Amino acid sequence: MVVVKLDRRWGVMRRLLLFGLFLIGLGWALSNFSGLAAQGTYDSLILDFRDDLGAAQIEREVQAIAKKYNVTPRLNSVFSVDDHIFIVKGDRATLEALKKSDVKKYTEFIEPDYIYSAFTPPNDPDYGKQWNLRSINIESAWDDTQGEGVTVAVIDTGISQVPDLEKTKFVKGYDFVNDQAEANDDNGHGTHVAGTIAQSTNNEFGVAGIAYKANLMPLKVLSNAGGGTVADIAESIRFAADNGADVINMSLGGGGESQLMQEAIDYAHSKGVVIIAAAGNAGENAASYPARYPHVIGVSALSPAGTKAPYSNFGAGVDIAAPGGAKEGEDPSGGILQNTIDPTTGESVFESYQGTSMAAPHVAGVAALVKASGIKEPDAIEDVLKQSALQVKDDDLNHYGAGKLDAAAAVKLAARGQITFRDFFRWLRDNGYLNPRFWIDGGVIALWPKVAMVLGSYLLAWFLRNFFPFAWGWSLSTGLTAGSSGLFFLKGFYLFDAPQFPFRLLGSSIPELGGAIQGTNVLNPLFASVLIPLGLIMLLLGHAQWKWFAIGSTIGVAACLGVSAVMSPSVMWLGDGAIARSFLMFNALLCFALARLAVKPGVQTS
């Protein structure tokens, strides 16, 4: 009987240390994860040859590539000579083939030559007049979200469905002034505010809105003269919270604190609603109510120059600043242009308004974009809006709160560290997983060898179980995966502005770790051998649960090396011929023998 003697206390400490290092590494990798980046399009590849190569050697490699792949590598420009930057026509298949070839040894990197293009503004003909939307960097935010699935309640004079709201989605609202279901606008103020939030966009008509795919909930609390009561406003807040609103915009306010209003706001906040209100237009050193209440984001107004608008309240209660407009005389260009109604005729018009009433819906629209990006809690959404705002130094009187609203920065901050279904679907599509040929030919990675490795490891484990019965648990299965394939799908992740090697490591099996560290697909013989499985067996065999991880890893390595010997026997220093194939097969047999020895009932610790 083979007896492996280990000091139990030191063994436990070593295992805890290893586990702790693993958790630290995993945590570091996750903390650097910033969400899946959009995958680009390309029809050519970039080859950056190493700086230490001479011109003659580079020329030999270029000729070899041309001959093997029937392409013509060329310098990108006359400025590429010193940097050794070559361009070659090719697709994803060419890219993967080059990365797996000997060419990789002579290059710093091989990557797609992505095609970038100018951002296309909306096709709304008067979008060019909306200086306010460009000032909050809305176009970059639209690349990620347009507010789908979010409902914004507009507590105002109602909303009339003017032509430039025709394609905007509406949900059930209410008219608290006249106690009726239809909350039509008879003033124009509410429709204008609603347009800033979700004007129909890219409809070749009129102007654009911020969260144009969001839903609008019209709640009329102000009469045609523009006045309304605290009781109606408080009821409308509760109605919005009870009927699925995610964001509430109140471009209204006045003096006097109300307990009824405060209770309604607290209720809506407790149900996850973000509440935004205008600071007021009196030019006073304090925001009006309801902007001053806790759980309400108070908004001051910016002029086209980006300074505080002359009329805007400031000071206590101001949390952030957004475009509100400042018109000069009869010139409407300094105002906020949206489609609304003429209150005297009820006809559709495009009008430029100014005021903190116009500033608040900018924040409400961006809050909807942040919500659609995956941030759920109202306090978290407020934090995103404030942290992403452009700070203003020397703001002693609090004209700007946390700063000037920045839609692009807010959406980017909201998306950091999150994988949305849209991003994941895009990644599946762009990397070929949704293409049926991928499952036949392989895609970003060699899929069938990975499947063979996983299935092979389970078949070997099943074979051993027939001779030496053992329990089949999570530790054994984890070991089989780690040894045979790793989380191989992670290798296909392309992350914006983030290190890739943590995902190369997590996506590699034990035999592939050496190559993953060095950034190559060639197996390192120190890792692609029996050495690491032997170390794991010696370290963990005395542990009742973790020994099965060691045994599973050993079996998985045997399967990985066996499949590699048959399909892709490329080993550092040994080449890719008979020597490498023999090395891999010999070590696969050693790993299987080691696993067989470890599962024998007589092998234990004392």
N, C-alpha and C positions, 0 to 999 in steps of 0.2 A: 504493500500500500504506500502510495506516495503521500507524504504529509508535508504541507506547506505551513511553516510556523511563522506567524506574524505577531508582533506586539499589538494587541487590540487597540490600546489607547492611541499609540502613534499612527496606527492604520486609520482610525477614525479621524484623527486630526488631518492626516494627509488628504483623505477623501473630502473633508469639509473645505480644505484649502483649494483643492481642485474645483470643487463645486462653486466656491465663492468666486474664483477667478473666471469661471464660465459665466456666472451671473453678471459680473462686472463687465465682461466683454460684450455680453448680449445687451446689457443696459446701455453701454456706450453706443453700440450700433443703433439701437432704437432711438436714442436721444439725437443722433445725427440724421435720422430719417426725416425727410421733409416732404413726403408725399410723392406720388408718381409724377414724373414730368411728362409732358405731352411728347409723343413720339413723332419725329419729323419724317419728311419724305426726302428721298435722294435717289440719284441714278449714277453716282460715282463715289469713289472711296479715296480717303487720304492715307498715304503712307509716309510716315516721318522716320526716315532712316537715321540710325544712330550717328551722333556727332563724331565718334572716334573712327568711323569708317572712311577709307580713302575713296577718291573718285572712281578708281578702277574697280574696286570691290562693289561699289554701288552700281556701277554700270553692268557688272556681271549679274547682279541680282535682278536688275531691271530687265535684262535680256532673258533671264530664266523665267521671270513672271510672264513676259510677253509670249514666250514659247509655250509655256504650260497652260496659260489661261486664254490665249488668243486675244490679248488686249495689248494696248500700247501705253505704258506708263509715261507721263510727261511731267516736267517741272510745272508747278502752278503758275509761276511768273519768273521774271528775271531776278526778283528779289528772293526767290526760294532756293537759290544755289547754295548759299551758306547754311541754310537751315535744313537742306535735304528734303524738302517737302515735294512729294510727287502725287499726282492725281491719276487715277485709273478708273475707267468705266466699269461699273459692276453693281450688282444687287445684293440682297441679303445672303444669298447662297455663296456668292463670290467672297463676301466679307467673312463668312464663317470658314470657308475653305482656306483663305489666306491666314486667318488667325490660327488655324490648326497646322499650317505648313511650316517649313523651315524658315520662311520669310520672317516670321515673328521674331526670330533670334537676332535679326539685323535691324529691327525697327524699334523706335521708342513706343510707337502705338500705331494701330490700324483702326480707323474709325470711318463712319459714314461722312460724306461731304454734304451735310444737310442743306436743303434749299430754304432760305429765309425770304420773306417778302414783306412789303410795306403793309401795315395794318389798314384794312379797308374800313372807312367810317360807315355809319348807317346810310341807307339810301334815301332817308327822309330829306326832302329838298331844302328845308329850312334848318337842318341840323347845324349848319355853319354859323347860324346866329346864336346858338346856345353855348356861349362862352363859359357858362357856369358848369356844364357837364365836362368840358375839356379841363377846366381848372381843378376838378377833383379826380382827374386821371381815370375816367370811367371806361375808356376803350380797352385798356389793359385788363380791367376787372371783368369786362364782358368776355374775354377769352376763356374765363373759367366758369362763370355762372351768370345767368340773367334773372335769377330769383325764382326758378321753378319750384312749385309746391308750397310757396310761402304766401300767407294771407296777411295783407296790410289793411287794417281798419282806419278809415279816414273819418274822424269825428269833426264835423264841420257843417257847412251849409247844404250838404248833400252832394250827389254827383249826377250830372246829366251825361248820358252816353253820347257825347258828341262824336263826329266822324273819326277823329283821331284816337278814340277809345274803342272803336268798333271791334278790333281784334284783341282787346284786353279782356281777361277773364274776370267775371264778377261773381261774388257769392252773396247769399242773403244778407240784407241789411235791415235798417228800420228808421222811420221818421219819428223822432221823439217830440218834435214840435207839434205835429198834426196827428200823432198816434195812428200811423198807418204803415203798411209794409213797404210801399215804394218811397225811397228816400231821394227824390229828384231835387235838383239844385234850382233855386230861384234867385240866386245872388251872383253866382259865377266864381266865388272864392274857393269853394270846395272842389269844383271841377278842375280849376287851375292847379290846386295843390295835388289832386289825384294824378294829373298829367305829369307832374315832375316825378312822381313815384313810379308810375307804370303806363305812361303814354304808349300807345301802339307804336312799335319801332320796326324799321326795315319793311314798311308797308308802302313805300314810295309816296308818302303823303305827310305833309305837315312837319312835325318835330319828333324828338325821341324822348323816352323816359328812362329812368335809372334801372329799375328792376322790372323790365317790361314783360317778363313772363310770370310775374307774381299775380296773385288774385287780389282784387280790391273789394273791400266790404264798406259800402256807403252807410254812414250813420249821421242823420241830420239832427243837429241839436241847436243850430243857429237859424234864425228866421231870415227872411229876405232883406231885413235891415241889418243883419250881421250880429244880432244879439241873442244870447241864450242863457239859461239858468244853470246853476250848479247841480240842481237835482237831475235835470235831463242829462247833463254831461256825465254825472256819476253813474246813472243808469246805463248810459251807452257804453261806458267803460266795462261794466259788468257783463253787458250783452256781448261785447266783443270777446271777452275772456271766456264766456260760456259757449260761444259759437265758433271756436276754432281760429281766432285771430292769433297771429304770431307777433305782430308789430302793431302798435297804435300810434297814429300821428294826430296831434292836437295843435293845429295852427291857430290857437286862440288863447285868451288869458285875460286876467284882470287882477284887481286887488282883493284882499280878504282871504284869510285861510279858512278852509272848510273841513270839518271832521268827516263829513259824508264823502267828500271827494278823496280825502286821504285814505279812508277805508276802502273805497272802490279801487284806488291805485294799488294799495297793498294786496288786495284780492287778486287783481289781474297779474301782478308781479309773482304772486305765489303760484299762479297757474302757468308760469313760464312766458309771459308776454313782455316784450320790450316796449317801453312807453317813451315817446319823444314829444316835446312841446316847445313852442316858440318862446323866446325870452321876452319879447315885447318890443314895441316901437317908440317908446317915450324918451329914449336916450338917457335913461336914468341908471344910477349906480346900484341896480338890483334887478334881477329878473322878476317877471310877473308870475303869478300862480296860473296854471299848475306846474310851470317849469321849475319852481323852487321846491316842490315836494321831493322827499326822498323817493328813490326808485323811478325818478323821471329824469331823462336826459334833456337838459335845457340847452337851447341852440341860439347863439347870437348870429348876426348877419355880417357877411363880407361884401365889400364892393367889388366891382370888376378888377380893381387894382390889387385886391387881396388884403386890403386893410379893413378895419371895422367900419361898417356902414354908419353914416352920421346919426341915423335915427335909432340904431340898435341899442337895447339895454345891455348892460355889462355887469360885472361884479358878481355878487352872491347869486348862486343858482345857475350860472353859465358853466356848462360842462364841455362844450365843443363849439366850433364856429364853422359855418357853411355858407355858400353863396346865397345872398338874399337880394342883391342888386342895388344899384344906386343910379337912377336916371337923372340926366341933366336937362332940365327944361322939358321941351316937347320931344326930345330924342329918346325913342324907346329902346335903343340898343343896349343901354346899361341895365335894363331890367331882365326879369326871368320870363322867357317866352314859352307859353304853352297854349293848347287849345282849350277854350272854355265857352261860356255863353255870354251873350249880351243880356244883362238882367232886365233891360227895358223891353226887349223883343223876344228873348228866349232863343235867338238864332246863334248858330255856331260862329265863333270868332277866334282869331289868334291874337292874344293880348300879352303885353309885357307888364308884369306886376313887380313890385318891390316890397320888401319887408321881411321880418323874421318869420312871418307866415310862409314865405317862400324858401327860407333857409331850412326850416324844420323838415320838410319832406325830402330834402336831399339826404339828411341823416337817416330818415325812415327807410328810404330806398336802399341805401348802403347797408343798413341793418338787415334788410331782407336778403341782400346778397350774402352777407356773413352767415345768416341763418341757413341759407341754402347751401353754404359751403360746409356745413356740418356742425357748427357751434350751436348748442341747444339752449343753455341756460341764459336768462336775460342779463345777469351780472357778467357772465363771460363774454357775451356779445358787446356789452358796454365797455369792458376792458379792452377788447379788440379794437373798437372804434377809437378809444382814447390812446392806446399804445401805438397805433398806426398813424395817428394824426401828426401833421407837420407842426412841430413845436415852434412857438414864438418866444424868443428871448426878451427879457425886460418887459414882461407883461404884468406890471405891478398892479394894475387896476382890473385884471382878469377880463380883458376884452375877448379873449379867445378860448378860455378854458384850457383843455388839454392841448389845443392846437387847431389847425385847419384840417378839415375833413379830407381824407385821401382814400378813395374807393379802392384803387389798385393795391395799395399797401394793406388795407384792411382785409381784402379777400386773400391776399398772399399769406398774411399772418394767420387767418382763419384756417387755411388749408394746410398749414405746416403740421407735419406729423400725422396726417390723416390720409386714408385711402378711401376715396369715394367709389361707389359702384361705377359711376361714369368713367373715372380714371382707370379702374380695373378692366372694364369692358374695352376701353381704348387700348390698354396695354395688350389684352388678349388679341384684339384685332390687328394691331400694328406689328405684333411679333409672330403672327401667323397661326395662332392657336385656333382661330375660327375658320381657317382655310382647310377644307377636307384633305388637301394634299399634304398638309403638315403631318397628319397622322399616318400617312403612307411613307413619305420621304424623310421625315424629321424636319425640325425647324431651327429655332434659335440654338438649341443644343441637340445632341444626338439622342433622340427620344428612345428609339428601340433598344440600344445598348443599356440604357438606364432601366427600362422595363425588364430586360433580361437579367440584369444584376439583382433587382429586387426579387423577381420571381425565383431566380436561382438561389438566393439566400434562404428564402422560405422553403424551397424544395430540399436544400441541404439540411435545414433545421428539422423538417418533417422526417427526413431519412434517419437522422440521429435519434429522433424521438422514438422511432420504431425499435431501436436497439437499447436505448437507455431512457426510459420514460421520465419526463420532467414537465413541470407546469409551464404553460404558455401565458406569459404576462406582459405588462407594458414595458418592463425593463428589457426583456428579450427582444420585443418588437422594435423598440427604440434603437437597440444595438444593431439589429439587422439593417435598419435604415441608415444609421450612421456609417456602418462599415461598407454597405453596398453602393448606395447612391447619394446619400446626403439629401438635403432639401433642394434638389437640383433645379427646381423651377425658379429659385431665387437668382440664379445666374442670369436670367433674362431680364431682370429689373434694371432699368436705366433711370437713375435718379438725378434730378436737377440739383446742381451745386452741393453734392454730397459725396463722401468717399464711397467707392464701390467695393473695396476689399472686404468689409465685414460681411457683405452678402455673397461675395465669392467664397469666403470661408464657410459660411453657413450652408451654401449651396453645393459644397464639395463633400465627397465621401472621404474616409480616412486616407485611402491611398492617393487621393487627389490633392490633399492639403498642401503638400510640398509645392506642387505646381501652382496652386491658388495663391500661395504666399509670394511666389516669384512672378505671378501674372502670366503663366504659360499653361498650355494644355498638355505639355509633356510630363509624364509621371516621374517623380523623384524616387530613385530606388530605395532611399532611406525610409520613405513613407509607404511605398508600394512593395512592402515586404512583410515578413512575419514579426518584425521588431516591435511595432506598436501594439499589435494584439498580444504578444508575449508580455510586454510591460503591463498592459491592462489586466491580464490574467493574474500575474504575480501580485499586483496591487489590490485587486478587488475580489479575488477568489474567496477570501475569508468573510465576505459580507453576504448575508442571506439574500438580499435583493439585488444589489449592484453587481454581484458576480454574473448574473444573467445578462446584464448589459455588456459585460466584458466578453462573455461567451457569444452573445448575439453579434457583437462587433467583429469578433474573430471569424464567425461564419460568413458575415457580410463581406469582409475583406476577401475571404476565399472566393466568393462569387464574383466580386468586382475584378479581382486579378485574373480569374479564369476567363471571364467574358472579354476583358481587355486583351488577354493573350490571343484570343481568337480574332477579335474585330479591329483593335487599334493598338498593337504592341509597340508604342512609342515611349521609350524610357531614356531619361537623361544619361548621357555617357555611353549608353548601350545601343543607341540607334533605334530602328524600327524593323529590324530583320529577325533572323532566327535566334540570335543571342538574347535579344529583348524578350522574344516570345518564350524561350526556355526559362529565362529568369522569372517571368511572371507566373508561368505554370508551376514551376518548382515551388515558389512561395505560396501559391494557392493551395497546393497539396500540403505544405507544412502547416498552413493556417487551419485547414480542415482536420489534420491530425491533432493539432493542439486543441481544437474545440472538442474533438472526440475524447481526448484525454481528460479535459476539464469537466465534461458532463458525466464521466464514470462515477458511480456511487462511491468508490473508494478514495476519490480525490477530495480532500477536505482540509480544513484548518483546525488547529487545536489551540 
